[in-house]
């Protein structure tokens, strides 16, 4: 399929880039004159992906066609962004790229269409290395088609667009003993894990700086009590003095490759 505009109707495309191999049919790799601009993915924020759940961050972009082409003719052209990293746009499109899961284009003039949709990221099939947690580049596939349905010309264009893809992190907490005497020693443990895209499960985060926070009963405000580095297996452990009833939790700010995480609060009764 090719990207499409509308005139009084909405045309929706699903998995457009993935359905047509870029290497076929053979066509002249020349300037199409198509411009794809205003590309925004996930509102400019990083995309955090777990081990199995498909993420579909929002995607918006604008298509401007060359003279002689109209957005009212969706079969005359195709133009859409895709993500790749550590390679060229051509190699990224054919192997390992992340593509639109579907989008809808709205004709704003004879040669301009504004599009909105999603990028489909299935970690089980599209992310096969933890090195995929990195900055992905945005490129554009542009094609012009003849009236007989044959491909006339196409080009793959790198853009300045960038998207950070991160591994989803999780934190757990347990405070004991329960209940605890006022002034007694409270041991707070937990774990810090993140998505492993090779093993397809959550594994420990080593040396992650986690903050132990406390929220007094009747309040909604957590304050940081101390900071602790996770062990080589992602374990968290520290001790504090118990004073009043309240909730304890661990929070992790994340890294360039790893999302942030905050555990639920564990309530402790102080007697």
Secondary structure, DSSP 8 states (H G I E B T S, - for coil): ------SSS-EEESSHHHHS-TT-S--B------EEEEEEEGGGS-EEE-SSS-EEEEEEEEEE--TT--TT-TTSEEEEEEEE-SS-HHHHHHTT-EEEEEEEEEESSSSEEEEEEEEEE-HHHH--SGGGSSEEEEEEEEEEE-TTS-EEEEEEEEEEEEEEEEE-EEEEEEEESSSB-TT-EEEEEEEEEEEETTTTEEEE-TT-EEEEEEEETT----EEEEEEE--TT-EEEEEEE--SSEEEEEEE---SSB--EE---EEE-B-
